[in-house]
Amino acid sequence: MKHTLALVVLGLLAVLALWIGTASAAVPDPTNSFYVPQVGLDYSNPTEGSAAIHYFRACPNNEGGTSLPLNARIKVVVEDASGAGITGIASGDVCILFNGGTPSQGFSGPGADSVIANSTFNQNPLCPDVRCIPADTPTDLDGVTYITFTGPGGVRDPARKWGHYDTEFPVYVLGIKIPGRLTSLPGSEPYVLRIKNFDVTGGTGPIPLNSGEAVSLADVNAVAGGLYLDTPISYWRDFDSSGVVDLPDFNMIVCHFGHNCVTPLNP
């Protein structure tokens, strides 16, 4: 009887050890895991790196056109401490994280805190509350998935609307922040995700002005007044990331003038 009991205990311990080992291996390792900027309709043959970043610009209505064209996205690679890809992580557990608003509006947390994506300060027209831009699919056998900014596979998601910009759009997997790389190649230089927005002014203060997710005349004038100038905020008005705020940038924001959470598409 004692011999049998000992065997049962040993068996349970073996199962427990196996479970612990599996659970530990399923934890994303931020040293091995990373994300990469990409564009292109063919996900198997993408353009990535600096050439992709030129297209990382958004309209608060997420209506397409010059807003997040060519399936602008990040490729996310999730690996454990041994360098093995972690499969089956749910799409909702792979997130670009927003706080929803600014500290002066009462929002806080580890997400982007200058991005405006809330219904409290943007009630007319009503904007959705966005805290997580999830992955298109669960991670595959290699631990790979994509976050296509407009929606899974480039299909517009009307719940993905935001205004303004931030110096970092942090990426989290299972609550663990992972870093970016400019390309998928080993030794690639670091990269921080940023998405410019045609809503470049207003809406970040503590008064509900319904201006946080709209391309207003103030936004158009801000770009017009910054043409060919080099100022601390010129970067955010250079929508095609050419290195200068010029006529193509002005023409783009004019095309989005008047766009908000219900214009030109509703929802």
Secondary structure, DSSP 8 states (H G I E B T S, - for coil): -HHHHHHHHHHHHHHHHHHHHHHHHTS--TTT-EEEEEE-S-TTS-EETHHHHTT-EE-TT---TTSSTTT-EEEEE-B-TTS-B-----GGGEEEEB-SS-GGGT--SSSBSS-B--SSS-BTTB----SEEE-SS---TTSEEEEETTSGGG---TT---BS--S---EEETTEEE-EESSSSTT--EE----EES--SS--SSS--S-TT---HHHHHHHHHTTT---TTHHHH-TT-SSS--HHHHHHHHHTTT-BTTBSS--
